[in-house]
């Protein structure tokens, strides 16, 4: 699987859409994969980070964890931070990664001093607490786990990542 192209499908049921793009597999293990993708959309200012055309996204997808982690770097390699999506565990197949977004997100600044928990309202609006309590509990636990990993500086939140780790 290493050093081949793969299609990513980010399912966004709460918004009624699917985002598709391709990336390059940098490392594949039994229960996770690291890919490199580049921002090809217009400049997007989220208020706490700006995505620019050409930015490198080192994307970690896990089959046993309820999140993915995107390490974002400028084309010159400067770290912009980590954008984490709370998701159902990813489905990783030979040519495709499928990840269902549960709306809840975390942004971690490069110094790990700012950790923004995002989109709680959108997550609550999906009704998981009532209709899928196991999903609700797993998603909130995943968010707490990401914060703990970032606070401890555990990879990939160690700011000195080698893209082929």
C-alpha positions as MATLAB code, in Angstrom:
seq = 'XXXXXXXXXXXXXXXXXXXXXXXXXXXXXXXXXXXXXXXXXXXXXXXXXXXXXXXXXXXXXXXXXXXXXXXXXXXXXXXXXXXXXXXXXXXXXXXXXXXXXXXXXXXXXXXXXXXXXXXXXXXXXXXXXXXXXXXXXXXXXXXXXXXXXXXXXXXXXXXXXXXXX';
ca = [
       0.000    0.000    0.000;
       2.937    2.411    0.582;
       3.557    5.380   -1.748;
       0.417    4.919   -3.784;
      -2.496    7.189   -4.435;
      -5.657    6.743   -2.405;
      -9.081    8.385   -2.550;
     -10.488    9.886    0.630;
     -14.237   10.124    1.104;
     -15.234   12.392    3.978;
     -18.904   11.707    4.624;
     -20.763   14.656    6.113;
     -24.313   13.388    6.714;
     -25.180   16.388    8.896;
     -24.496   18.635    5.910;
     -25.768   16.209    3.273;
     -22.528   15.981    1.309;
     -19.400   13.961    0.674;
     -15.978   15.497    0.041;
     -13.650   13.458   -2.195;
      -9.978   14.013   -2.911;
      -6.807   12.013   -3.395;
      -3.683   11.690   -1.318;
      -0.463    9.715   -1.249;
      -0.028    6.925    1.269;
       3.073    7.571    3.360;
       2.636    4.764    5.874;
       0.106    1.996    6.352;
      -0.184   -0.138    9.462;
      -2.737   -2.738   10.540;
      -5.141   -0.231   12.125;
      -4.094    3.157   10.748;
      -2.782    4.943    7.691;
      -0.924    8.230    7.143;
      -1.480   10.044    3.880;
      -0.286   13.316    2.390;
      -2.838   15.499    0.641;
      -2.610   19.121   -0.484;
      -5.172   21.883   -0.063;
      -6.503   22.520   -3.558;
      -9.491   24.661   -2.651;
      -9.527   28.458   -2.405;
      -7.959   30.193    0.599;
     -10.138   29.512    3.652;
      -9.830   31.615    6.810;
     -11.405   29.855    9.794;
     -10.461   32.662   12.186;
      -7.892   30.581   14.057;
      -6.058   29.081   11.062;
      -5.942   29.829    7.335;
      -5.828   27.050    4.741;
      -3.957   28.165    1.620;
      -3.628   26.440   -1.758;
      -0.614   24.129   -1.577;
      -0.752   23.580    2.198;
       0.307   20.040    3.093;
      -2.125   17.948    5.127;
      -0.583   14.912    6.815;
      -3.735   12.941    7.565;
      -3.957   10.110   10.078;
      -6.933    7.753    9.776;
      -7.603    5.027   12.326;
      -9.815    1.943   12.113;
     -10.123    1.568   15.906;
     -10.345    5.221   17.003;
     -13.207    7.714   16.781;
     -11.161   10.511   15.190;
      -8.728   11.503   12.491;
      -5.901   14.018   12.823;
      -4.725   16.392   10.100;
      -1.315   17.988   10.654;
      -1.271   21.144    8.533;
       1.935   22.653    7.157;
       2.733   25.465    4.733;
       4.353   24.529    1.417;
       7.678   25.554    3.056;
       7.058   23.135    5.941;
       6.030   25.505    8.772;
       3.530   23.923   11.133;
       0.111   25.646   11.199;
      -1.440   23.255   13.696;
      -3.596   20.153   13.861;
      -7.222   19.890   12.843;
      -8.937   16.878   14.365;
     -12.300   15.513   13.307;
     -14.373   13.342   15.595;
     -15.538   10.528   13.313;
     -16.683    6.969   13.302;
     -13.664    4.639   12.917;
     -12.359    4.875    9.354;
     -12.897    2.188    6.770;
      -9.576    1.688    4.991;
      -9.625   -0.331    1.788;
      -7.032   -0.843   -0.947;
      -7.909    2.329   -2.875;
     -10.229    4.241   -0.552;
     -10.484    5.667    2.957;
     -14.022    6.415    4.122;
     -14.527    8.564    7.198;
     -17.883    9.737    8.587;
     -17.698   13.144   10.243;
     -19.671   13.459   13.490;
     -19.423   17.292   13.386;
     -17.363   17.689   16.585;
     -13.828   19.038   15.973;
     -10.670   20.123   17.758;
      -8.035   22.569   16.556;
      -4.618   22.525   18.244;
      -2.166   25.388   17.693;
       1.476   24.612   16.805;
       2.635   25.345   20.364;
      -0.299   23.297   21.735;
      -1.286   26.311   23.867;
      -4.623   26.804   22.101;
      -7.038   23.879   21.899;
     -10.352   24.898   20.415;
     -13.272   22.500   20.781;
     -15.448   23.274   17.786;
     -18.978   22.661   16.490;
     -20.552   21.249   19.653;
     -23.930   22.676   18.564;
     -23.783   20.846   15.228;
     -22.837   17.624   17.018;
     -25.719   17.965   19.503;
     -28.133   18.748   16.654;
     -27.432   15.326   15.128;
     -29.325   13.773   18.063;
     -26.781   11.115   18.990;
     -27.503   11.501   22.723;
     -31.046   10.228   22.125;
     -30.779    8.009   19.040;
     -27.226    6.626   19.303;
     -26.026    6.974   22.902;
     -23.014    4.710   22.287;
     -21.874    6.981   19.442;
     -22.485   10.046   21.609;
     -20.353    8.682   24.446;
     -17.580    7.476   22.109;
     -17.403   10.850   20.348;
     -17.080   12.839   23.570;
     -14.471   10.379   24.894;
     -12.516   10.734   21.623;
     -12.473   14.515   21.998;
     -11.123   14.200   25.546;
      -8.525   11.674   24.364;
      -7.305   14.051   21.637;
      -6.952   16.894   24.128;
      -4.939   14.634   26.461;
      -2.657   13.478   23.610;
      -2.078   17.071   22.495;
      -1.376   18.298   26.036;
       1.174   15.505   26.501;
       2.827   16.185   23.121;
       2.313   12.596   21.990;
       2.713   12.004   18.244;
       1.458   13.341   16.009;
       1.172   16.317   18.401;
       4.928   16.508   18.916;
       5.603   19.343   16.418;
       8.728   17.691   15.039;
       7.043   15.033   12.951;
       8.902   13.352   10.154;
       6.342   12.983    7.374;
       7.334    9.337    6.884;
       7.185    8.300   10.567;
];
